[in-house]
Amino acid sequence: VHLTELRTPAVLVDAGRVAANITRMQALAGSNGRALRPHVKTHKSPVLARWQLEAGAHGICCAKPGEAEVFADAGFDDVRLAYPVRPEHAPRILSLLDRGVRVSLAVDRPDVVAAWSAAMRAARHRLDVLVKVDVGFHRCGVDPHDPELPAWLVALASMPGLRLTGLISHAGHAYRARSADALAAVADEEARLLHDVAAAARNRGVALGEISVGATPTARYSAAMPGITELRPGNYVYFDRTQVALGAATLDDCALTVLATVVTAHEGRIILDAGSKVLSSDRATGYLTTGIDSRGARAERPPDGVLEGYGAIFADAESPLVIDETLCIERLSEEHATVRVVGTTALRPGDRVRILPNHSCVVANLVDSVSLIDGTAVVERLPVAARGRCD
Ligand SMILES: Cc1ncc(COP(=O)(O)O)c(C=O)c1O
């Protein structure tokens, strides 16, 4: 099947680009002596997770038990839940452990840790836990400067039913960085904070063997930082417009695109059949633009760190290498994209376009399957097996 025969909108995944992205991230981790544990929330596909393990990843990372269950069913036996999973889910975690899956999860509260300890002890199991540290994103995690933290780590290390294996963090604020230097500084600060917490624990006799960090924009800096044992990026498998704008990828690294059709055209605008139901309403952040500003000129830097538009359109639908800077997806309805045209365009109703989405993880979550492609040939349909497993 040729690309042009697909019904649109269609989510395409370029197999060669995925393979290259997997190889490159594995090489970055491996050459620096770090373990790689990809977050599979990006592709939600056991097939692609298998590619990652075959390339050398030592396990996978999921968000919630629902994702972990899908991957356990597919035979994955080492799953880290980089999420403060509530103890109400203990029966599900125990069932994974009973099936022989090595499960670990993130914790950041003494009351929750006590409940996990009680649940695991009652079931005569031991659960690996990593303490989540807030390294600046201010979402989950303990405050690394909390004077009570070292004593809590000591207490946690001796709780029945648990095995404290290390520290875990996610520098999500890296997505707000406004320069490469700012990004590097986020990674630097993350490594320093984790090092200091681990050192304070060590001084009290608690050895923390694992220091796990994870985010695609910071991976290139974190890989070489002392003390880090594991990288958990997820988005790198596909990349997207945000990663390009953060300097983490080039356009020809981007593996996930959306194929759309021009449904109608009017003065100064064309309408595509891909709306928020496939592109999502996520904005792209970053400091390098791949789009145009509101005056139609190429903006060197998005002024507030948010790029214009709900994706970027490639100049050639069959060869996604260069963005057509005269087209801006300025508005989405559920089933329509309104594209502002600066000057004129050769695009006519019925023509196909390839869109680079702002955020590939959410796009993958919006479709039951993606089309795996090799150039312009559709190779197979790949189910997004863990799609929607947000429980
Ligand atoms: C806890 C955690 N770890 C790792 C990742 C992977 O980061 P990225 O999407 O930047 O690759 C995420 C992403 O949201 C996350 O929330």
The ligand as a Gaussian input file, in Angstrom:
#p B3LYP/6-31G(d) Opt

LIG

0 1
 C        7.968000      10.665000      35.427000
 C        8.382000      10.741000      34.005000
 N        9.513000      10.126000      33.613000
 C        9.933000      10.172000      32.330000
 C        9.223000      10.847000      31.358000
 C        9.735000      10.896000      29.955000
 O       10.041000      12.195000      29.570000
 P        9.977000      12.696000      28.064000
 O        8.565000      12.683000      27.637000
 O       10.576000      14.063000      28.098000
 O       10.815000      11.771000      27.256000
 C        8.039000      11.501000      31.736000
 C        7.270000      12.246000      30.757000
 O        6.265000      12.847000      31.016000
 C        7.608000      11.446000      33.082000
 O        6.492000      12.069000      33.492000

